Amino acid sequence: MGTGEERPHANAEAQAATEPYDLVVIGAGSAGLTGAAFARKIGARVALVERHRIGGDCTWTGCVPSKALLKAAKVAHAVRNAAHYGVHAAPPEVDMRRVRAYVRGAIDDVYRHESPGALARLGIDVVEAEARFVDSHTVQAGERLIRGRYFIVCTGARPALPPVPGLGDVPYVTYEQLFDNDRLPRHLVVLGGGPIGLEMAQAYRRLGAAVTVVGEQILPREEDDARAVVEAILATEGISLVRGRATAARREGDETVIDTTAGSARGDLLLVATGRKPNIGGLDLERAGVIHSAKGIPVDANLRTNVSHILAAGDVTGGPQFTHFAGWQCFQAVRNALLPGNARGTSDVVPRVTFLDPEVAHVGLGETEAKARFDDDVVIHRFEMARADRAVCEGEVAGFIKLVARRDGRLLGASIVAAHAGELIGEIALALQHGLRIRDLAATIHAYPTWSTPLQQLASDVAVEQFLTATSGRVALQLGRWFC
């Protein structure tokens, strides 16, 4: 929340001399960048205000560096297991300084397309300062007073720390500091079994560190069968799980010890990965009359706050925390602010991916949710990746494709655990968005042998079975026997 301290108001003469922007976007992460670019494309005069680093968590401390680190770790893992493919190589030697340089190089390559200069060339006025509302149509950013017809707040989220006694007295890192690390720890302890924690656990284990994950449950949003595959992979790779709630943190020598309800874990590097919380501090939202709380900024279905010309999008609203969802939401918010009519800023079709190896992807309803809603009208269709030719060829057979559908073939959702699940889930998301049925997936020719081939194989099996058991199918078979 805002501090509530008094802020100087602009005098009337200064306000009159300032031409209002059509749109002021506060926050230049994935949401703000998408929204500002779209606003410029439709001819709006746009100011983009960012107090820290343009690109936000995704570019600097999230998606980009984590995927670069995962790639480096996968290379080390491939070298270590090369003999499985008949290739003999020496055990990998990991130079964490070079790994960090690779990660930073990936960040730099992405950032050059969203730097202040690149945005200025698009016609976006970038203001690198902290924004605080003066009133509902004005923010102060550094020495500037910026007026706007519409505002979109998309300031993202920051790490949430659990209330573990002693945690504040021991050294730890969150995802905000982890990617500056240039030392391979002897033993990494990860507090939290969600996507961020598990991705970094697997990465550091493959780079050569011992790793222990502390959490009552891993991937709590995923279904039991997906978790089972992940647990088996983590165990195979030598990652330890302590299935308990953290009760205390303490320092012993050069190690940090996390005590839990199920034992303890100790290591020389502690990563706290226990979620994120909306980043609304310092905005002085109360001066604009915007309702907010520690849970974020509540918005209606069209992403408007209680002050109609101030909208919010992305993680700061307290909804799903995904880069792609934040960007989509801010696009919708711009559309609702600057164009006639209204578009919904929420969706039931939001794919998510945990970038482990194998990846874990999901969209739509899960099996449990679907059965609770539709009872016995739900059918589960499953294909094991061990039957997928491409997976067999590449020796990556762990996982499955699971389609959740109504008995008439209407898709409700999907869970995929596979080497390239994140790529596959997009096809299911498209099908859900357009109300397609399983037979529509079957009727579309997929290239062979690709990672999408088993999706068509599964859909074809289902479509054929539905045809053969339907009255029309039985009649067609009988007619075929008569005329053949």
Secondary structure as GFF3:
##gff-version 3
##sequence-region A 1 484
A	DSSP	alpha_helix	12	17	.	.	.	ID=ss1
A	DSSP	beta_strand	21	26	.	.	.	ID=ss2
A	DSSP	alpha_helix	30	41	.	.	.	ID=ss3
A	DSSP	beta_strand	46	49	.	.	.	ID=ss4
A	DSSP	alpha_helix	56	60	.	.	.	ID=ss5
A	DSSP	alpha_helix	63	80	.	.	.	ID=ss6
A	DSSP	three_ten_helix	82	85	.	.	.	ID=ss7
A	DSSP	alpha_helix	96	111	.	.	.	ID=ss8
A	DSSP	alpha_helix	116	121	.	.	.	ID=ss9
A	DSSP	beta_strand	125	127	.	.	.	ID=ss10
A	DSSP	beta_strand	131	135	.	.	.	ID=ss11
A	DSSP	beta_strand	138	141	.	.	.	ID=ss12
A	DSSP	beta_strand	144	153	.	.	.	ID=ss13
A	DSSP	beta_strand	157	159	.	.	.	ID=ss14
A	DSSP	three_ten_helix	167	169	.	.	.	ID=ss15
A	DSSP	alpha_helix	175	178	.	.	.	ID=ss16
A	DSSP	beta_strand	187	191	.	.	.	ID=ss17
A	DSSP	alpha_helix	195	207	.	.	.	ID=ss18
A	DSSP	beta_strand	210	214	.	.	.	ID=ss19
A	DSSP	alpha_helix	224	236	.	.	.	ID=ss20
A	DSSP	beta_strand	240	242	.	.	.	ID=ss21
A	DSSP	beta_strand	246	252	.	.	.	ID=ss22
A	DSSP	beta_strand	255	260	.	.	.	ID=ss23
A	DSSP	beta_strand	263	267	.	.	.	ID=ss24
A	DSSP	beta_strand	269	272	.	.	.	ID=ss25
A	DSSP	beta_strand	276	278	.	.	.	ID=ss26
A	DSSP	alpha_helix	285	288	.	.	.	ID=ss27
A	DSSP	beta_strand	310	312	.	.	.	ID=ss28
A	DSSP	three_ten_helix	314	317	.	.	.	ID=ss29
A	DSSP	alpha_helix	323	338	.	.	.	ID=ss30
A	DSSP	beta_strand	352	354	.	.	.	ID=ss31
A	DSSP	beta_strand	359	364	.	.	.	ID=ss32
A	DSSP	alpha_helix	367	374	.	.	.	ID=ss33
A	DSSP	three_ten_helix	375	377	.	.	.	ID=ss34
A	DSSP	beta_strand	378	384	.	.	.	ID=ss35
A	DSSP	three_ten_helix	385	387	.	.	.	ID=ss36
A	DSSP	alpha_helix	389	394	.	.	.	ID=ss37
A	DSSP	beta_strand	400	406	.	.	.	ID=ss38
A	DSSP	beta_strand	411	418	.	.	.	ID=ss39
A	DSSP	alpha_helix	421	433	.	.	.	ID=ss40
A	DSSP	alpha_helix	438	443	.	.	.	ID=ss41
A	DSSP	alpha_helix	453	469	.	.	.	ID=ss42
A	DSSP	alpha_helix	471	483	.	.	.	ID=ss43
###
